[in-house]
Amino acid sequence: MIKTSVVSQSRTRSSASAARPAFNACPSNALTVETDLATGELAWEFNLGRCIFCGRCEEVCPTAAIKLSQEYELAVWKKEDFLQQSRFVLCSCRVCNRPFAVQKEIDYAIALLKHNGDSRAENHRESFETCPECKRQKCLVPSDRIELTRHMKEAI
């Protein structure tokens, strides 16, 4: 039986795609995340055997997927039962086709826009599914089109 101070696996699975700060903040490396380019997935793992129940993950989790409680009971027959795992499909950039984000994060951002009344939320999908590097390249202006002297004031 696993009954810990960390929220259940199903709640964590639904929100962990945006919770990288919690993975980075864990001092005992109980939370780990890897990008598997071969399968095009992001894999995360929560190891209760390593967890020191410091609460740092709850403090920094942006989606409130991790909640601590006063209940604590941990008994398992096999070490493998300490592990909770999930995988998320990566979104590939529409321009360069390199994976750069979890598709679920993008869908979540669009759902938030819809929830807040943005009737054109789906129109943002193309921009959301383009990596930052390609967005930067698209917005660059060739140097021959920049007039450097237009901001300079005439000398008196």
N, CA, C and O of each residue as an XYZ file, in Angstrom:
624
protein
N       0.844     -1.179      0.000
C       0.000      0.000      0.000
C       0.891      1.244      0.000
O       1.811      1.360      0.810
N       0.612      2.155     -0.900
C       1.346      3.422     -0.937
C       0.357      4.532     -0.634
O      -0.562      4.787     -1.411
N       0.547      5.175      0.477
C      -0.278      6.316      0.851
C       0.691      7.357      1.366
O       1.134      7.287      2.512
N       1.021      8.311      0.532
C       2.079      9.252      0.892
C       1.536     10.660      0.993
O       0.351     10.911      0.774
N       2.421     11.563      1.327
C       2.030     12.963      1.423
C       1.999     13.637      0.060
O       1.726     14.834     -0.034
N       2.272     12.892     -0.981
C       2.248     13.445     -2.330
C       0.961     13.010     -3.000
O       0.479     11.900     -2.772
N       0.406     13.875     -3.822
C      -0.878     13.624     -4.462
C      -0.851     12.362     -5.314
O       0.220     11.888     -5.693
N      -2.011     11.825     -5.612
C      -2.110     10.558     -6.337
C      -1.525     10.643     -7.738
O      -1.387     11.727     -8.303
N      -1.187      9.493     -8.284
C      -0.538      9.413     -9.595
C      -1.426      9.990    -10.693
O      -0.922     10.671    -11.585
N      -2.728      9.737    -10.651
C      -3.598     10.213    -11.726
C      -3.619     11.738    -11.793
O      -3.627     12.298    -12.890
N      -3.627     12.416    -10.664
C      -3.603     13.879    -10.658
C      -2.265     14.374    -11.187
O      -2.218     15.340    -11.948
N      -1.193     13.730    -10.797
C       0.132     14.136    -11.249
C       0.261     13.961    -12.748
O       0.813     14.831    -13.420
N      -0.233     12.860    -13.289
C      -0.154     12.634    -14.732
C      -0.856     13.727    -15.512
O      -0.372     14.139    -16.566
N      -1.984     14.204    -15.017
C      -2.749     15.178    -15.776
C      -2.102     16.551    -15.805
O      -2.428     17.357    -16.676
N      -1.212     16.839    -14.897
C      -0.672     18.187    -14.807
C       0.839     18.282    -14.896
O       1.380     19.386    -14.946
N       1.520     17.178    -14.917
C       2.979     17.221    -14.794
C       3.693     17.734    -16.025
O       4.884     18.042    -15.958
N       3.012     17.834    -17.128
C       3.717     18.276    -18.325
C       4.252     19.692    -18.184
O       5.274     20.029    -18.780
N       3.580     20.516    -17.409
C       4.031     21.898    -17.247
C       4.799     22.120    -15.964
O       5.120     23.258    -15.623
N       5.096     21.064    -15.256
C       5.663     21.202    -13.919
C       7.168     21.007    -13.861
O       7.678     20.494    -12.865
N       7.886     21.398    -14.890
C       9.342     21.239    -14.862
C      10.012     21.924    -13.673
O      11.010     21.403    -13.175
N       9.518     23.058    -13.197
C      10.171     23.651    -12.020
C      10.239     22.688    -10.835
O      11.217     22.697    -10.088
N       9.214     21.862    -10.657
C       9.220     20.893     -9.558
C      10.322     19.860     -9.756
O      10.967     19.448     -8.792
N      10.542     19.442    -10.993
C      11.597     18.471    -11.275
C      12.972     19.074    -10.974
O      13.840     18.408    -10.410
N      13.158     20.325    -11.350
C      14.440     20.995    -11.133
C      14.697     21.297     -9.660
O      15.851     21.354     -9.233
N      13.640     21.490     -8.883
C      13.791     21.898     -7.486
C      14.008     20.739     -6.528
O      14.397     20.966     -5.382
N      13.773     19.524     -6.950
C      13.843     18.371     -6.050
C      15.287     18.106     -5.612
O      16.116     17.727     -6.439
N      15.604     18.301     -4.317
C      16.987     18.121     -3.871
C      17.450     16.667     -3.847
O      18.650     16.401     -3.913
N      16.514     15.726     -3.753
C      16.901     14.315     -3.677
C      16.773     13.601     -5.022
O      16.967     12.389     -5.105
N      16.447     14.353     -6.069
C      16.230     13.786     -7.407
C      15.177     12.689     -7.412
O      15.295     11.712     -8.152
N      14.148     12.850     -6.587
C      13.035     11.904     -6.584
C      12.184     12.107     -7.835
O      11.546     11.170     -8.315
N      12.175     13.323     -8.356
C      11.466     13.636     -9.595
C      12.496     13.789    -10.705
O      13.419     14.596    -10.594
N      12.342     13.020    -11.769
C      13.261     13.135    -12.900
C      12.458     13.238    -14.189
O      11.321     12.773    -14.272
N      13.066     13.852    -15.180
C      12.418     14.002    -16.483
C      13.470     13.806    -17.568
O      14.604     14.264    -17.431
N      13.089     13.124    -18.647
C      13.982     12.878    -19.784
C      13.218     13.093    -21.079
O      12.021     12.815    -21.161
N      13.910     13.586    -22.077
C      13.334     13.707    -23.407
C      13.840     12.544    -24.241
O      15.046     12.387    -24.433
N      12.920     11.731    -24.733
C      13.257     10.567    -25.550
C      12.970     10.920    -27.010
O      11.832     10.809    -27.466
N      13.998     11.342    -27.735
C      13.816     11.761    -29.128
C      13.457     10.598    -30.040
O      12.789     10.794    -31.055
N      13.888      9.398    -29.694
C      13.592      8.225    -30.527
C      12.091      7.966    -30.600
O      11.566      7.627    -31.660
N      11.402      8.128    -29.472
C       9.953      7.891    -29.459
C       9.164      9.189    -29.565
O       7.945      9.158    -29.734
N       9.841     10.323    -29.468
C       9.160     11.610    -29.533
C       8.323     11.879    -28.293
O       7.229     12.437    -28.375
N       8.857     11.470    -27.133
C       8.110     11.627    -25.894
C       8.983     12.219    -24.790
O      10.208     12.098    -24.803
N       8.320     12.854    -23.845
C       8.962     13.304    -22.625
C       8.515     12.336    -21.528
O       7.318     12.114    -21.346
N       9.462     11.769    -20.806
C       9.145     10.794    -19.761
C       9.515     11.370    -18.404
O      10.616     11.892    -18.228
N       8.607     11.276    -17.450
C       8.920     11.705    -16.092
C       8.732     10.534    -15.149
O       7.997      9.588    -15.434
N       9.419     10.624    -14.012
C       9.368      9.544    -13.028
C       9.422     10.145    -11.626
O      10.203     11.058    -11.355
N       8.584      9.621    -10.748
C       8.583     10.017     -9.342
C       8.943      8.788     -8.522
O       8.218      7.793     -8.536
N      10.065      8.854     -7.806
C      10.558      7.731     -7.020
C      10.337      8.023     -5.535
O      11.056      8.819     -4.931
N       9.330      7.365     -4.962
C       9.020      7.566     -3.546
C      10.152      7.104     -2.635
O      10.288      7.593     -1.513
N      10.960      6.167     -3.112
C      12.082      5.684     -2.323
C      13.147      6.746     -2.097
O      13.873      6.695     -1.104
N      13.245      7.699     -3.004
C      14.225      8.787     -2.876
C      13.658     10.027     -2.195
O      14.408     10.847     -1.665
N      12.342     10.164     -2.208
C      11.698     11.387     -1.712
C      11.988     11.599     -0.227
O      11.862     10.677      0.579
N      12.379     12.830      0.124
C      12.636     13.181      1.523
C      11.487     14.026      2.090
O      11.569     14.510      3.219
N      10.425     14.199      1.309
C       9.203     14.894      1.719
C       9.486     16.295      2.253
O       8.939     16.713      3.273
N      10.349     17.006      1.541
C      10.719     18.366      1.949
C       9.667     19.394      1.533
O       9.590     20.471      2.123
N       8.857     19.072      0.522
C       7.811     19.981      0.077
C       8.251     21.000     -0.948
O       7.449     21.842     -1.353
N       9.485     20.952     -1.376
C       9.991     21.925     -2.358
C       9.220     21.825     -3.672
O       8.948     22.843     -4.309
N       8.868     20.613     -4.078
C       8.136     20.411     -5.334
C       6.773     21.099     -5.294
O       6.349     21.700     -6.281
N       6.095     21.009     -4.161
C       4.787     21.649     -4.023
C       4.907     23.166     -4.124
O       4.056     23.820     -4.728
N       5.956     23.722     -3.537
C       6.162     25.174     -3.554
C       6.306     25.723     -4.963
O       5.771     26.788     -5.272
N       7.025     25.008     -5.820
C       7.363     25.561     -7.134
C       6.500     25.036     -8.277
O       6.625     25.532     -9.397
N       5.637     24.064     -8.044
C       4.824     23.484     -9.120
C       3.823     24.515     -9.637
O       2.956     24.948     -8.878
N       3.916     24.922    -10.911
C       3.053     25.980    -11.438
C       1.606     25.551    -11.670
O       0.732     26.407    -11.800
N       1.334     24.248    -11.724
C      -0.031     23.787    -11.998
C      -0.726     23.236    -10.764
O      -1.849     22.740    -10.864
N      -0.089     23.310     -9.607
C      -0.642     22.786     -8.348
C      -0.969     21.297     -8.454
O      -1.932     20.825     -7.850
N      -0.174     20.568     -9.215
C      -0.384     19.133     -9.383
C       0.110     18.353     -8.175
O      -0.279     17.202     -7.977
N       0.963     18.968     -7.369
C       1.532     18.282     -6.209
C       1.000     18.949     -4.946
O       1.205     20.143     -4.727
N       0.320     18.171     -4.126
C      -0.234     18.660     -2.864
C       0.270     17.781     -1.734
O       0.173     16.556     -1.810
N       0.799     18.386     -0.700
C       1.236     17.633      0.466
C       0.097     17.555      1.477
O      -0.756     18.440      1.541
N       0.100     16.484      2.264
C      -0.907     16.318      3.308
C      -0.233     15.756      4.552
O       0.963     15.467      4.545
N      -1.003     15.605      5.609
C      -0.483     15.048      6.854
C      -0.514     13.522      6.856
O       0.102     12.898      7.721
N      -1.220     12.909      5.902
C      -1.308     11.450      5.831
C      -0.008     10.885      5.279
O       0.519     11.367      4.276
N       0.498      9.860      5.947
C       1.730      9.246      5.474
C       1.753      7.780      5.870
O       1.725      7.440      7.053
N       1.803      6.930      4.879
C       1.948      5.498      5.101
C       2.587      4.923      3.853
O       2.106      5.158      2.744
N       3.653      4.181      4.018
C       4.380      3.677      2.866
C       4.848      2.255      3.145
O       5.731      2.022      3.971
N       4.238      1.316      2.442
C       4.646     -0.084      2.581
C       4.460     -0.762      1.228
O       3.360     -0.754      0.675
N       5.523     -1.344      0.699
C       5.449     -2.039     -0.586
C       6.216     -3.350     -0.489
O       7.096     -3.511      0.356
N       5.868     -4.283     -1.372
C       6.561     -5.567     -1.425
C       7.755     -5.517     -2.360
O       8.755     -6.201     -2.143
N       7.646     -4.693     -3.414
C       8.715     -4.607     -4.415
C       9.169     -3.157     -4.551
O       8.361     -2.231     -4.464
N      10.472     -2.971     -4.766
C      11.007     -1.619     -4.943
C      10.389     -0.911     -6.145
O      10.250      0.312     -6.137
N      10.021     -1.657     -7.166
C       9.443     -1.052     -8.373
C       8.138     -0.320     -8.064
O       7.747      0.597     -8.787
N       7.468     -0.731     -6.986
C       6.206     -0.089     -6.628
C       6.402      1.332     -6.098
O       5.432      2.077     -5.956
N       7.644      1.712     -5.805
C       7.936      3.077     -5.392
C       7.873      4.050     -6.570
O       7.780      5.260     -6.361
N       7.922      3.548     -7.790
C       8.000      4.401     -8.977
C       6.626      4.734     -9.534
O       5.759      3.868     -9.648
N       6.442      5.992     -9.878
C       5.283      6.440    -10.633
C       5.839      7.084    -11.894
O       6.729      7.932    -11.821
N       5.319      6.684    -13.046
C       5.871      7.156    -14.315
C       4.758      7.582    -15.256
O       3.618      7.129    -15.150
N       5.117      8.464    -16.178
C       4.203      8.858    -17.240
C       5.016      9.367    -18.428
O       6.174      9.760    -18.286
N       4.386      9.350    -19.594
C       5.040      9.811    -20.822
C       4.095     10.768    -21.543
O       2.877     10.589    -21.539
N       4.693     11.798    -22.168
C       3.922     12.788    -22.901
C       4.490     12.942    -24.304
O       5.707     12.958    -24.488
N       3.619     13.053    -25.279
C       4.025     13.228    -26.674
C       4.604     14.628    -26.855
O       4.050     15.610    -26.360
N       5.726     14.705    -27.570
C       6.361     15.991    -27.853
C       5.758     16.615    -29.105
O       5.347     15.908    -30.025
N       5.711     17.931    -29.130
C       5.269     18.671    -30.310
C       6.505     19.045    -31.119
O       7.469     19.591    -30.581
N       6.469     18.751    -32.396
C       7.566     19.151    -33.284
C       7.228     20.489    -33.919
O       6.073     20.764    -34.245
N       8.239     21.308    -34.087
C       8.079     22.632    -34.682
C       7.497     22.505    -36.087
O       7.894     21.621    -36.845
N       6.572     23.371    -36.431
C       5.957     23.349    -37.763
C       6.935     23.763    -38.858
O       6.726     23.437    -40.026
N       7.998     24.476    -38.495
C       8.952     24.962    -39.486
C      10.139     24.015    -39.635
O      10.413     23.532    -40.733
N      10.844     23.749    -38.538
C      12.079     22.953    -38.616
C      11.876     21.479    -38.245
O      12.784     20.665    -38.416
N      10.709     21.142    -37.748
C      10.336     19.768    -37.400
C      11.132     19.184    -36.228
O      11.159     17.966    -36.055
N      11.777     20.031    -35.422
C      12.480     19.548    -34.221
C      11.516     19.588    -33.034
O      10.743     20.536    -32.905
N      11.551     18.568    -32.163
C      10.690     18.609    -30.969
C      11.173     19.684    -30.001
O      12.375     19.837    -29.782
N      10.225     20.431    -29.421
C      10.632     21.515    -28.528
C       9.739     21.659    -27.299
O      10.137     22.320    -26.340
N       8.564     21.073    -27.293
C       7.643     21.218    -26.156
C       6.725     20.007    -26.099
O       6.615     19.248    -27.062
N       6.078     19.842    -24.974
C       5.089     18.777    -24.825
C       3.785     19.262    -25.449
O       3.325     20.365    -25.154
N       3.192     18.444    -26.305
C       1.956     18.822    -26.984
C       0.862     19.179    -25.978
O       0.060     20.082    -26.216
N       0.838     18.476    -24.871
C      -0.180     18.716    -23.847
C      -0.062     20.127    -23.258
O      -1.075     20.723    -22.891
N       1.156     20.669    -23.163
C       1.343     22.035    -22.666
C       0.704     23.042    -23.615
O       0.062     23.999    -23.182
N       0.886     22.818    -24.892
C       0.318     23.717    -25.896
C      -1.201     23.644    -25.864
O      -1.881     24.670    -25.899
N      -1.730     22.426    -25.799
C      -3.181     22.253    -25.713
C      -3.734     22.908    -24.449
O      -4.817     23.492    -24.469
N      -2.984     22.806    -23.349
C      -3.393     23.410    -22.075
C      -3.438     24.935    -22.194
O      -4.374     25.565    -21.702
N      -2.441     25.528    -22.837
C      -2.407     26.985    -23.017
C      -3.598     27.454    -23.851
O      -4.214     28.474    -23.540
N      -3.917     26.718    -24.899
C      -5.061     27.077    -25.740
C      -6.363     26.909    -24.967
O      -7.269     27.733    -25.092
N      -6.464     25.849    -24.170
C      -7.661     25.639    -23.348
C      -7.841     26.778    -22.340
O      -8.965     27.207    -22.080
N      -6.725     27.270    -21.770
C      -6.807     28.406    -20.841
C      -7.310     29.662    -21.549
O      -8.127     30.405    -21.006
N      -6.815     29.890    -22.760
C      -7.284     31.046    -23.529
C      -8.780     30.946    -23.802
O      -9.509     31.929    -23.666
N      -9.235     29.755    -24.188
C     -10.667     29.544    -24.440
C     -11.472     29.768    -23.167
O     -12.521     30.412    -23.188
N     -10.973     29.232    -22.063
C     -11.664     29.368    -20.775
C     -11.790     30.834    -20.363
O     -12.773     31.226    -19.734
N     -10.798     31.634    -20.718
C     -10.811     33.057    -20.379
C     -11.541     33.910    -21.409
O     -11.489     35.138    -21.352
N     -12.222     33.260    -22.352
C     -13.077     33.983    -23.279
C     -12.468     34.354    -24.612
O     -13.081     35.109    -25.366
N     -11.296     33.859    -24.934
C     -10.675     34.160    -26.228
C     -11.315     33.270    -27.293
O     -11.022     32.077    -27.373
N     -12.177     33.851    -28.095
C     -12.885     33.070    -29.119
C     -11.963     32.675    -30.275
O     -12.306     31.791    -31.061
N     -10.814     33.311    -30.386
C      -9.873     33.000    -31.463
C      -8.667     32.213    -30.955
O      -7.598     32.266    -31.562
N      -8.821     31.495    -29.866
C      -7.705     30.770    -29.244
C      -7.061     29.777    -30.208
O      -5.837     29.655    -30.236
N      -7.854     29.077    -30.985
C      -7.306     28.087    -31.931
C      -6.449     28.744    -33.004
O      -5.571     28.097    -33.575
N      -6.693     30.012    -33.283
C      -5.896     30.727    -34.284
C      -4.438     30.888    -33.849
O      -3.565     31.124    -34.684
N      -4.173     30.764    -32.555
C      -2.814     30.900    -32.023
C      -2.017     29.600    -32.116
O      -0.811     29.596    -31.868
N      -2.677     28.502    -32.470
C      -2.021     27.189    -32.448
C      -0.758     27.160    -33.311
O       0.260     26.617    -32.882
N      -0.803     27.726    -34.507
C       0.373     27.707    -35.384
C       1.566     28.389    -34.718
O       2.690     27.891    -34.790
N       1.323     29.513    -34.077
C       2.399     30.216    -33.378
C       2.903     29.402    -32.188
O       4.109     29.325    -31.952
N       1.985     28.799    -31.442
C       2.372     27.995    -30.279
C       3.148     26.752    -30.689
O       3.982     26.264    -29.926
N       2.885     26.237    -31.877
C       3.550     25.021    -32.344
C       4.773     25.321    -33.205
O       5.216     24.473    -33.980
N       5.317     26.527    -33.068
C       6.564     26.920    -33.727
C       7.600     27.184    -32.637
O       7.325     27.901    -31.675
N       8.781     26.608    -32.788
C       9.808     26.719    -31.742
C      10.324     28.160    -31.640
O      10.228     28.919    -32.604
N      10.867     28.535    -30.487
C      11.380     29.900    -30.302
C      12.449     30.297    -31.317
O      12.482     31.446    -31.758
N      13.320     29.367    -31.691
C      14.381     29.683    -32.660
C      13.788     30.060    -34.021
O      14.223     31.033    -34.637
N      12.808     29.305    -34.487
C      12.176     29.614    -35.780
C      11.390     30.919    -35.709
O      11.346     31.666    -36.687
N      10.773     31.199    -34.574
C      10.074     32.476    -34.402
C      11.072     33.626    -34.481
O      10.800     34.654    -35.101
N      12.224     33.446    -33.850
C      13.269     34.473    -33.880
C      13.742     34.713    -35.312
O      13.873     35.860    -35.739
N      13.994     33.643    -36.046
C      14.460     33.762    -37.432
C      13.420     34.460    -38.305
O      13.769     35.258    -39.175
N      12.156     34.161    -38.073
C      11.078     34.758    -38.861
C      10.992     36.267    -38.624
O      10.626     37.020    -39.527
N      11.325     36.704    -37.419
C      11.194     38.117    -37.064
C      12.443     38.945    -37.349
O      12.424     40.164    -37.174
N      13.520     38.309    -37.781
C      14.740     39.059    -38.074
C      14.560     39.919    -39.321
O      13.933     39.506    -40.297
N      15.113     41.100    -39.266
C      15.066     42.016    -40.404
C      16.460     42.041    -41.025
O      17.448     42.192    -40.306
N      16.558     41.893    -42.349
C      17.877     41.955    -42.992
C      18.559     43.293    -42.698
O      17.900     44.332    -42.632
N      19.862     43.260    -42.524
C      20.600     44.462    -42.128
C      20.509     45.583    -43.163
O      20.611     46.756    -42.802
N      20.321     45.254    -44.422
C      20.233     46.310    -45.433
C      18.903     47.070    -45.361
O      18.736     48.091    -46.028
N      17.963     46.576    -44.559
C      16.674     47.254    -44.419
C      16.592     48.076    -43.137
O      15.545     48.646    -42.831
N      17.676     48.137    -42.397
C      17.682     48.893    -41.142
C      18.394     50.217    -41.370
O      19.543     50.245    -41.810
N      17.719     51.293    -41.073
C      18.308     52.616    -41.210
C      18.804     53.050    -39.832
O      18.014     53.440    -38.973
N      20.101     52.978    -39.634
C      20.677     53.263    -38.324
C      20.638     54.737    -37.962
O      20.598     55.081    -36.780
N      20.649     55.593    -38.935
C      20.739     57.028    -38.650
C      19.400     57.654    -38.290
O      19.375     58.807    -37.859
N      18.304     56.958    -38.444
C      17.001     57.582    -38.195
C      16.787     57.932    -36.722
O      15.977     58.806    -36.410
N      17.492     57.273    -35.826
C      17.334     57.548    -34.398
C      18.358     58.555    -33.879
O      18.300     58.968    -32.721
N      19.280     58.939    -34.727
C      20.315     59.879    -34.293
C      19.811     61.308    -34.477
O      19.197     61.641    -35.491
N      20.079     62.132    -33.489
C      19.661     63.535    -33.568
C      20.738     64.325    -34.296
O      21.924     64.004    -34.232
N      20.307     65.333    -34.968
C      21.228     66.219    -35.677
C      22.125     66.939    -34.667
O      21.654     67.396    -33.626
N      23.387     67.034    -34.976
C      24.319     67.772    -34.111
C      24.051     69.260    -34.249
O      23.835     69.761    -35.353
N      24.067     69.958    -33.136
C      23.775     71.403    -33.159
C      25.021     72.190    -33.421
O      24.975     73.419    -33.476
